């Protein structure tokens, strides 16, 4: 428990430092953004080594890809999306290894995807060349979240609950990113919400492994 608390405090501290320095020092602030995600990577790798198994390896590798995507997203948006997409594929593979997809996995993913599509259908034209990448990424993200919820439905453990909660945070965070990008929202509250939800997502994934997913 102490390690989980320390990791959460450090993640919050690094995230705040990144947010406060981003406009002042530019790309150099990405070190703190990556360090914040590294707290989740540390928890995940600790759990993967402690408990063993392919699930821990896949989720940990996915978290490493998220950390890389944190940096890439600020430098090359398409590469950042690609890395996050690969991370979600790692998460999907891990969750599906533990809990076989059910009919409601596909139905849930489709329902969330349809909801997001209806929300943003009139804004898709503003994405230009990013439209295809966004559509594919959204599908992968929704299926990842549905797989995590299916995992929780199958086991109803603390660790599987953390994974499901983290997946939901991911969807909401990326939904806010899409809303902010397509609607041109620049208020501080949007950026703060995105970081809070994103770091909560990766932290919960790492904590899930730490506690024995």
Secondary structure as GFF3:
##gff-version 3
##sequence-region A 1 213
A	DSSP	alpha_helix	2	25	.	.	.	ID=ss1
A	DSSP	three_ten_helix	26	29	.	.	.	ID=ss2
A	DSSP	alpha_helix	30	51	.	.	.	ID=ss3
A	DSSP	alpha_helix	54	75	.	.	.	ID=ss4
A	DSSP	alpha_helix	77	98	.	.	.	ID=ss5
A	DSSP	alpha_helix	103	120	.	.	.	ID=ss6
A	DSSP	three_ten_helix	121	130	.	.	.	ID=ss7
A	DSSP	alpha_helix	131	155	.	.	.	ID=ss8
A	DSSP	alpha_helix	158	183	.	.	.	ID=ss9
A	DSSP	alpha_helix	188	210	.	.	.	ID=ss10
###
